[in-house]
Amino acid sequence: MNKQKLYLFALLVMAATSPIAFAEDDYIHTDRYTLAKVEARSDQKSPLTTVITLSFGTDIKTVGQALQELLQGSGYRWANQNGEHNDQLLSELPLPAIVRTLGPIHLNDALDTVAGEAWGLVVNETNRTVWFEPVQIKNIQQQSK
């Protein structure tokens, strides 16, 4: 009977410690009872997927100003600043009242929402720049390929 109890105890100890050994590879203790995964979060790997909540101030009057505000702190910049892309018209459009408060929403969806349905977001990950192209032009370019 003692052998059975000892065997059962050994099995319980092995079962209890094996997840800890496995977890130590991917997690660290940040507190007595808290484990944290050792890896970058998805929004840290891809900042445009960050979930934001934002209300634009009364000083933000145009879509261009709103896009600049959205990108602030993201590590991305709007390529319109360099004059490389043809979205100057978008920059000067008035900001619709309905989009003055956004969120919770992914940053890339917020950019699309502020720009409107007529504009498609284009991202250059290498330079961390974003710009917008009219949707019709984008569709025509894709059809010609």
VEXDREN-2710 file (C-alpha; in Angstrom, 1 decimal):
% VEXDREN-2710
k/r/px/py/pz
1/MET/0.0/0.0/0.0
2/ASN/2.8/2.4/0.8
3/LYS/4.4/1.7/-2.6
4/GLN/1.1/2.7/-4.3
5/LYS/1.0/5.9/-2.3
6/LEU/4.6/6.7/-3.1
7/TYR/4.1/5.9/-6.8
8/LEU/1.0/8.2/-6.9
9/PHE/2.9/10.9/-5.1
10/ALA/5.7/10.7/-7.6
11/LEU/3.3/10.9/-10.5
12/LEU/1.6/14.0/-9.0
13/VAL/5.0/15.7/-8.5
14/MET/6.0/15.0/-12.1
15/ALA/2.7/16.2/-13.4
16/ALA/2.9/19.3/-11.3
17/THR/6.4/20.3/-12.2
18/SER/6.4/19.4/-15.9
19/PRO/4.3/22.4/-17.0
20/ILE/6.6/24.7/-15.0
21/ALA/9.7/23.3/-16.8
22/PHE/7.9/23.9/-20.1
23/ALA/6.7/27.3/-19.2
24/GLU/10.1/28.5/-18.1
25/ASP/11.2/28.4/-21.8
26/ASP/8.6/30.9/-22.9
27/TYR/7.7/32.8/-19.7
28/ILE/9.4/34.6/-16.9
29/HIS/8.2/35.4/-13.4
30/THR/7.4/39.1/-13.0
31/ASP/5.9/38.6/-9.6
32/ARG/5.3/35.8/-7.1
33/TYR/2.3/34.5/-9.0
34/THR/2.6/36.2/-12.3
35/LEU/4.2/34.9/-15.5
36/ALA/4.9/37.0/-18.5
37/LYS/5.5/35.7/-22.0
38/VAL/9.0/36.5/-23.3
39/GLU/8.3/37.9/-26.8
40/ALA/7.2/41.1/-28.4
41/ARG/3.5/41.8/-28.5
42/SER/1.8/41.8/-31.9
43/ASP/1.2/45.5/-31.8
44/GLN/4.9/46.0/-31.0
45/LYS/5.9/44.0/-34.1
46/SER/3.3/45.7/-36.3
47/PRO/2.6/49.2/-34.9
48/LEU/-0.2/49.9/-37.4
49/THR/-2.3/47.2/-35.7
50/THR/-2.2/49.0/-32.3
51/VAL/-5.6/49.5/-30.9
52/ILE/-6.2/53.2/-30.2
53/THR/-9.0/55.5/-28.8
54/LEU/-8.7/59.1/-29.9
55/SER/-10.7/62.3/-29.9
56/PHE/-9.4/65.0/-32.2
57/GLY/-9.1/68.5/-30.6
58/THR/-11.0/71.5/-32.0
59/ASP/-7.8/72.7/-33.6
60/ILE/-7.8/69.7/-36.0
61/LYS/-9.9/70.9/-39.0
62/THR/-8.6/68.9/-42.0
63/VAL/-8.1/65.3/-42.9
64/GLY/-4.4/65.9/-43.3
65/GLN/-4.1/67.3/-39.7
66/ALA/-6.0/64.3/-38.4
67/LEU/-3.8/61.8/-40.3
68/GLN/-0.7/63.5/-38.8
69/GLU/-2.2/63.3/-35.3
70/LEU/-3.0/59.6/-35.8
71/LEU/0.5/58.8/-36.9
72/GLN/2.2/60.7/-34.1
73/GLY/4.2/58.3/-32.0
74/SER/3.6/55.3/-34.3
75/GLY/7.0/55.4/-36.0
76/TYR/5.3/55.9/-39.3
77/ARG/5.1/59.1/-41.3
78/TRP/2.7/60.3/-44.0
79/ALA/4.6/60.4/-47.3
80/ASN/2.5/63.3/-48.5
81/GLN/4.9/65.5/-46.6
82/ASN/7.6/64.8/-49.2
83/GLY/5.4/65.5/-52.2
84/GLU/6.1/62.0/-53.5
85/HIS/2.5/60.9/-53.7
86/ASN/-0.6/62.4/-55.2
87/ASP/-2.8/62.7/-52.1
88/GLN/-2.6/66.5/-51.6
89/LEU/-6.4/66.7/-52.3
90/LEU/-7.0/64.4/-49.3
91/SER/-4.9/66.5/-47.1
92/GLU/-7.0/69.6/-47.6
93/LEU/-10.5/68.0/-47.2
94/PRO/-12.4/69.0/-44.1
95/LEU/-12.5/66.5/-41.3
96/PRO/-16.0/65.0/-41.0
97/ALA/-17.6/65.5/-37.6
98/ILE/-18.6/61.8/-37.4
99/VAL/-14.9/60.8/-37.2
100/ARG/-13.8/63.3/-34.6
101/THR/-13.9/60.5/-32.0
102/LEU/-12.5/57.1/-32.9
103/GLY/-12.0/53.8/-31.1
104/PRO/-11.3/51.5/-29.9
105/ILE/-10.0/50.8/-33.4
106/HIS/-6.8/49.5/-35.0
107/LEU/-4.6/52.4/-36.2
108/ASN/-4.6/51.2/-39.8
109/ASP/-8.4/51.1/-39.7
110/ALA/-8.5/54.6/-38.1
111/LEU/-6.4/55.9/-41.0
112/ASP/-8.7/54.3/-43.5
113/THR/-11.8/55.7/-41.7
114/VAL/-10.4/59.3/-41.6
115/ALA/-9.4/59.2/-45.3
116/GLY/-12.8/57.8/-46.4
117/GLU/-13.9/55.1/-48.8
118/ALA/-12.5/56.9/-51.9
119/TRP/-8.9/56.5/-50.7
120/GLY/-6.9/53.4/-50.1
121/LEU/-4.1/53.2/-47.6
122/VAL/-0.7/52.1/-48.9
123/VAL/2.1/51.2/-46.6
124/ASN/5.9/51.0/-47.3
125/GLU/7.2/49.0/-44.3
126/THR/10.8/49.5/-45.3
127/ASN/10.6/53.3/-45.0
128/ARG/7.7/53.3/-42.5
129/THR/5.7/55.6/-44.7
130/VAL/2.0/55.6/-45.5
131/TRP/0.1/57.4/-48.3
132/PHE/-3.3/57.2/-49.9
133/GLU/-4.2/56.5/-53.5
134/PRO/-7.7/57.0/-55.0
135/VAL/-9.4/53.7/-55.0
136/GLN/-10.3/53.9/-58.7
137/ILE/-6.6/54.3/-59.7
138/LYS/-5.6/51.5/-57.4
139/ASN/-8.1/49.1/-59.0
140/ILE/-7.1/50.1/-62.5
141/GLN/-3.5/49.4/-61.7
142/GLN/-4.3/46.0/-60.3
143/GLN/-6.4/45.1/-63.4
144/SER/-3.6/46.1/-65.8
145/LYS/-1.1/43.7/-64.1
END
